[in-house]
Amino acid sequence: MKQLLTFVKKEFLHVLRDRRTLLLLFGMPVVQILLFGFALSTEVKNTKIGVLDLDKSQTSFEIISKINANQYFDIDKNLKSIDQAENAFKGGKIKMIVVIPTQFSADINSGKKAQLQLITDGTDLNLANQIYSFMSNILLDFYGQQTLQQNSGVQAEIRMLYNPQLKGAPNFVPGVMAFILLIICVLMTAIAIVREKESGSMEILLVSPMKPYIIILAKAIPYFILSLIILVSIIILSVTVLDLPIKGNLILLFGISIIFIITNLLIGIVISILTKTQQTAMLISLVGTMLPTLMLSGFMFPVENMPIPLQMVGNFIPAKWYYQIVKNIMIKGTGLEVVWKHVLVLFAMMAVLFIIAVKKFKIRLE
C-alpha cells in the first residue's frame, strides 16, 4: 500500500510539474465551456436586415418600428430600390430585406390581403429559415394570428436569393473547402520540421549553406501542390456531382485559394518550428485550428450571434475570411470589388506568418 501511495504521489508531482499537461487538463474545459456556451447558439440575435419601404405610409412605418424594437433584428439600411437591395446582399452583412410594396396600406384598408416580401440570403439555408421564422412571429404578434389567417390582413412571401431551389450545397461547400484545406495544410506541415528534429537530420540542415527561407519553401512546396490538387477535386465534385455552378470568376477563386493555402502552410510551419515533438505539433494544429474554424468562422454558427470578444477572436482565423470570399465568388457571383478587403486581410496574415517563420527559424539556426 505504501508503494502504491508513493507511485501515486510521484505521478501527481509529474503532472503538476508539466505545465503543458496542466494547461490541457484545466484550460481546455474552460475554453470549451465558453465556446459552447456563447458561440454554439442557434438563436437569432442582432441580425442586420434592410428595409425597402415603397409604400411610405403610417402602416409601413408602424411595421418598421415594430421590427426595429425587438432584440432579434437591427435595421442596418433603409433602401430605395430593388437594385440597391441586391447590392446590399453582396456585402454579406445584410441577411434579410423586408420589401413593403406601394399598395400595402391601401390593400389593408380596403380589406384585401396585402403582400409583404421577405428576401433572405439563401447561401446559408438554416439561418435563412430561422430568420424567416422569427420575422413571421413578429408579424403575427403585430397583426394578430386571427387576422393573418383570414382573407384580409398581411401575407408574408419569402424569397431565397442565390438559392431558390433550397439546396444544401451552397451552404456547406464553401465551408468544407475552407475546413479541408486548413486541416490538411496545417496538419501536414506542422510535423515537417519536427520530424527532422526527432530523426536527427536537423543537424545536417543546421550546417548546410541553405538559407532559412529555402528550407521553409522546400518543406511547403509538396503540400502546396497536394493542396491544389485537393482544391481542384473539390470544385469538380461540387460542379458535377452537387450541381453547384461557379457564378463568379474561376481564376479569381483560384488566386485567392492559393493565398489561403500558403497562409495555412505557414501556420503549420510556425507550429513545427515552435514545438519539439510530432504529438505536440499535431495536438496544437488540431485543437488550435479545427475547433476555432468550426465554431468561430461562421461556417456552422452565425457570427452575429456571438459575443463581441468571440467575434474579434474570429477575425484572426483565416478560414473565416476565405469562407466569406468563396460564398461571394461561387454562390453570389461577385468580383474583387466586393471581396478585396477580405483578400487584403488574408494577404496580411500570410505576410506576417512568413516573417515569423523566417525569424524563428533563424533563431533556431544560431
Secondary structure, DSSP 8 states (H G I E B T S, - for coil): -HHHHHHHHHHHHHHHH-HHHHIIIIIHHHHHHHIIIIIS-----SEEEEEEESS-SHHHHHHHHHHHHSSSEEEEEEE-SHHHHHHHHHTS---EEEEE-TTHHHHHHTT-EEEEEEEEETTSHHHHHHHHHHHHHHHHHHH-HHHHHSSSEEEEEEEEET-TT--SHHHHHHHHHHHHHHHHHHHHHHTHHHHHHHHTTHHHHHHSS--HHHHHHHHHHHHHHHHHHHHHHHHHHHHHTS-----S-HHHHHHHHHHHHHHHHHHHHHHHHH-SSHHHHHHHHIIIIIHHHHHHSSSSS-GGGS-HHHHHHHTT-HHHHHHHHHIIIIII---HHHHHHHHHHHHHHHHHHHHHHHHHHHHHH-
